[in-house]
Amino acid sequence: MKDRSVEDILAAVRQIPPGFVRTYGDLCPGAPRFTGTALRGIGDRVPWWRVVHADGTLAVGEEQRRRLEAEGVPFLNADPPRLDMRTARLPDGLP
C-alpha cells in the first residue's frame, strides 16, 4: 500500500479540484486497488467521481460521467466513455 492510509487517500481526493481527475494509481502508487477500497461506500463526503482508471475509463459509470461532464472534464469520442487524460489528469506536483 506504499504506506498510505484510507484517510490519506480521502484527503488527497478532497484536494482534486473541479474539472480534473486523478487515477487510482496516482493516489496509491503500487496498490491502486486500495484506492478503490478506500472510496467504496463513502457517499459524497469526498468527490469520488474525480478518480478514474489510468486509461481514462470510468469505474462507476453514468453517474460518474454526468458529474464529470458537469465540471467540464473533457471526454474523447470513444466507446466505452473515456476521458482525455492529457488534459483531464491533474498535473504532478499539484494537490
C-alpha positions in Angstrom: 0.0 0.0 0.0 3.0 2.3 -0.1 2.3 3.5 3.5 -1.0 5.2 2.5 -3.9 5.0 4.9 -7.6 5.4 4.0 -7.5 8.8 5.5 -4.5 9.8 3.4 -6.4 8.7 0.2 -9.6 10.5 1.2 -7.6 13.7 2.0 -5.9 13.5 -1.5 -9.3 13.0 -3.2 -10.7 16.1 -1.4 -7.8 18.1 -2.9 -8.7 17.3 -6.6 -10.2 20.5 -8.0 -13.3 20.5 -10.1 -12.5 19.9 -13.8 -9.6 17.5 -13.1 -9.1 13.8 -12.2 -6.6 11.6 -10.7 -6.1 7.9 -11.3 -6.4 5.1 -8.7 -2.6 4.6 -9.0 -1.9 8.3 -8.6 -3.5 8.2 -5.2 -1.8 5.0 -4.1 1.2 4.0 -6.2 1.8 0.3 -6.1 -1.6 -0.5 -4.8 -4.3 1.2 -6.9 -7.0 -1.2 -5.8 -6.5 0.0 -2.3 -7.8 3.4 -3.5 -11.0 1.7 -4.7 -11.4 0.0 -1.3 -10.9 3.4 0.4 -13.6 5.0 -1.8 -16.1 2.2 -1.5 -19.2 3.3 0.3 -18.1 6.8 1.3 -21.1 8.6 -0.4 -20.5 12.2 -1.3 -18.2 13.0 1.6 -15.4 13.3 -1.0 -15.5 13.8 -4.8 -15.1 10.1 -5.7 -16.2 10.8 -9.3 -12.8 12.5 -9.9 -10.9 9.2 -9.6 -10.7 7.2 -12.8 -8.8 4.3 -14.3 -5.4 5.1 -15.8 -6.7 4.7 -19.3 -9.4 7.3 -18.7 -12.3 4.9 -18.4 -14.8 5.3 -15.7 -15.2 2.9 -12.8 -18.7 3.9 -11.7 -20.5 4.6 -15.0 -23.2 7.0 -15.9 -23.4 8.8 -12.6 -19.7 9.4 -12.7 -19.9 10.6 -16.3 -22.7 13.0 -15.5 -20.8 14.6 -12.6 -17.5 14.9 -14.6 -19.3 16.4 -17.6 -21.0 19.0 -15.3 -17.4 20.0 -14.2 -16.3 20.3 -17.8 -13.9 17.4 -17.8 -13.1 16.5 -21.5 -14.2 13.2 -22.9 -12.9 11.5 -26.0 -15.3 10.2 -28.6 -14.9 6.6 -27.5 -17.0 3.6 -26.5 -16.9 2.9 -23.6 -16.7 6.5 -22.5 -13.1 7.6 -21.8 -11.6 10.9 -20.6 -8.9 12.8 -22.5 -6.3 12.2 -19.9 -3.8 14.6 -21.5 -6.0 17.5 -20.3 -8.2 16.0 -17.6 -5.4 14.5 -15.3 -4.2 16.8 -12.6 -0.5 17.6 -13.3 2.0 16.1 -10.9 3.0 18.5 -8.1 -0.5 19.9 -7.7 -2.6 18.9 -4.7 
